[in-house]
Each structure stands twice: as C-alpha cells, then as structure tokens.
Amino acid sequence: MSEKETRQSGGSPEASGVTVSDIQELIQRKEEIEAQIKANYEVLESQKGIGMNEPLVDCEGYPRADVDLYRVRTARHNIVCLQNDHKALMKQVEEALHQLHAHDKEKQARDLAEARREAMSHGLGQSQDLSPAQAFAIVNSISPGSPASIAGLQVDDEIVEFGSVNTQNFQSLQNIGSVVQHSEGVSWRYYVASDQ
C-alpha cells in the first residue's frame, strides 16, 4: 500500500510531514466522494423520487413493483458508506490543515528569531563601526500618554532603527506603521541617534 493510500484509508497525517500537495490530494478525494454520493442520489431520484427513508414495500407488505428494489437498496447502501468515508476524510483534512498551519507558525517564529538575530548582529556591527548610524526619521511631535511618550521619545529625536526598519530598508512611514501593526502586544525596540 502506498503512502497516499495509507493516508486515504485512515492513516494519520501526523505520521509524516504534511504538505500542501497532501492536502490537495485529500481535497480531490473528498470531491470524488461527493460526486459519487450525488450520482447515487440521482439513482434514487430516477426511481420515482425515492429517497433514503421511503418504504420499499406497499401497504400490504409486499415489495414495491414500481421501483427497482435492487438499485434502490444498492444506492442507499453506497450513500451510507460514502458518507462515512466523507466524514473520516474531512477529519483527516482538518487534522492535516491544523498540522500544516502549526508547521507554518513554527517556521515563521524561527524566521522571525533569525531575522532578529541578524538585526542584532548587524546592530552590533554598526555600533562597533566608527561612523555614526544614519537616521531615517526625525520625531516632529509626541502625544502625551502615547506609547512613544511612555517609551521616552522626545521631539527632534532621530530614529536610526525601529523594529526591523532601518536606514537600509526604510521607504516611507508606512514601514513603521506596518511594524507597529504586526507587533501589537509584542515589545519592540527603537534606536535613537545620540547627540554625543
């Protein structure tokens, strides 16, 4: 049995790393099952509109002569089995999506930590440099009680680094706004050029 068949027959996605293509395969299988369920419901409809629960015997208890009982019973059986397969497959899709998103979250956290380490080492390299860091913004005003005020920023302070924004990657104040927006609830640091 192949790895794909193992997953489709109920193998847990935690047994191996889940990829986007694995989830796409599961979704394709789900769509196939849904198409088979629909085809079986169409068989029932073709038999005088019989559904899943209508009786197959007449008022005297004899099998109905106006429908193909074998086709109706087979379609009903197939629908029940396929619905069970669909339910199990949906659980697999849900688990796979959770695992994939957890993996992505871990990767983002690792990437962020690596970026911070690089920024810190770059910052240390700048501080060891004899030339002063270049400012990319100057503070014009501070609102009383604002986070900037609480942090100790003052009018005419020169900003040389704000989170991941520095002289090399600064394009507009939207860069700073983006850092603030994505760092809500997280402590971040800024560097002010010293007058000395």
Secondary structure, DSSP 4 states (H G I P E B T S, - for coil): --HHHHHHTT--GGGS---HHHHHHHHHHHHHHHHHHHHHHHHHHHTTT--SSS-SB-TTSPBPSSS-HHHHHHHHHHHHHHHHHHHHHHHHHHHHHHHHHHHHHHHHHHHHHHHHHHHHHHHHHHHHSSSPPPPSEE-----TTSHHHHHT--TTPEEEEETTEETTT--SHHHHHHHHHHTTTS---EEE----
